[in-house]
């Protein structure tokens, strides 16, 4: 009978520990104002730019993301 009593007491103690135990959450990633967010572009924004010279329309590709010209001026059709 004492062995059965020990098992019951152990189960009761284990159940009490499981029910009354608390869990605390911790923030693993600190949000710091000193760190600037990183922005990565998936693709460059590239558009045609046009100019009219001596009555002839020309076009040239411009990369708005890098703010650079691509290629040279060609006649627009």
N, C-alpha and C positions, 0 to 999 in steps of 0.2 A: 504494500500500500504506500510506503514511503517513496518508492521509485515512481509510482504513478503521480504522487503529489508533486514531486520534483519536476516532472515533465509538464504538469499543468502550470506550475509556478513559472517555469522557463518560458512556456508559450505565452503566458499572461504578460510577463515582463517584456518579451520581444514584441508582442502586439502593442503594448503601451509605448515602447520606444518608437515604433514605426508610426503610430498615430500622432504622437506629440512632437516628433522631430520636425524642425523647420528647415526650409531651404532658402538660402539667400542668393540672389542674383547679383552678379558683378558685371560691370561694364568692361569688356576686354579691349575695346577700341576707344581710346580717349578722343573726344572731340575738342580739338585745340583751335583757337582762333589764329594761331601763328601759321598753320599749315593751309596753304592755298589749294583749292580743289584742282585736280588735274582734268583737263578737258582734251579729249582726243577726237579729232574729226575722222569720220569713217571714209569720207571721200572729199576731194577738193571741189570747191565751187568754181567751175570754169565756164565762162560765157564769151560769146563773140562781142567785140567792140567794133564799131563802124566809124568811118570818116569819109567825107566827100571831098575829093581833091580834083580840081579842074573838071568838074562835072562827072567824074568817075567815082563810083562807090567802092571802097576798100574795106576789108574786114581782117581782124586779127584776134586770136584767142588771148584771153586775159584770165589769170588765176586770181580770183578774189580772195581766196584763203591765204595764199602766200604773197599776194599783192605784187605779182610779177607777170611780165608779158611772156607769152609762149609763141614761138615761131616768128614769122615776119608778116608784113602786110601783103595781102593777096587781093586780086579783084573779086568783088562779090558778084555773083550771077543773079 
